[in-house]
Amino acid sequence: MGLAIAITSAVLLALANLTLKKSYKNFTPTIAFLFFAVFSFFIWSLTGLLLGVKFEYFGESLVYGLISAVLAQAFYIYALSKGELSITSSILATFPIYTIVFSFFINGESLNKTQAIFAGITILGTIVISIPEKISKEDIVNTKYLLVPLAAAISIGFSDALTKKLIDQSSAGTFLLGCAIMQVPVAFVLMKLMKERFSQFGSFDNLVKSYRPALLGAFLVAVHTMTIFIAFSFAPASVVSPIIGGAAPALTVALSLFILKESISVKDLISIALILAGIIGISIL
């Protein structure tokens, strides 16, 4: 069950990557995160209550939810706006490396030899796909566009390990409710820091018409993130993360070829093959 949910989550993330990247042509990541926070509040709260909440852990869920909102959700959406989609999303997808490391120390998770091999193959594919075809002088000067998604990937890995810890102690529903509540204040603080004004949205009709890509992308990320938390309740984070981290960039590159008209190279094809081999191996195990 956990593996099926993880694969579904990867599909949602790939679609979200494309939609959010398109929205950044006109709108800032802050706006995308605000929409994400609103969708998350309603969707996660309802789902959390339906799954069941252990209120004795509610205070902890707020703390862990705040950490997740800042390090994983907000940072992820911001990092996605930097650089080329095929590169940025792939660097972000290396977060399983850090999830595995942090889960070892925080949750005591460890992969057996065969699992580690297939997880390594999957992660290798994500690293290969993240390497640009040509590294120009401009790429070297603008290394910050590579460092931002790398820092976000490390933050996501740490956040996911903490999330898994709380879910194991309580339940996915408990974490979802706490995290849903914390998304909103984080979004408002970001709006304030970035000096964004709510008046820019205008009427509801104008909001839906003008911000449609951002709304759709934010909705997809909200559902995607929720499925990660649910998958954590069925399988170790060290297994779920490589599947999502591998499948998402492969699907993103494939969809970019058809939707954004981005080219795909032999290197990308090889890396996608590695990712698929690793995911199939993990799934069989």
Summary of the structure (lengths in Angstrom):
residues: 285
radius of gyration: 18.1
end to end distance: 13.0
largest distance: 56.9
contacts: 1071
relative contact order: 0.24
helix: 83%
strand: 0%
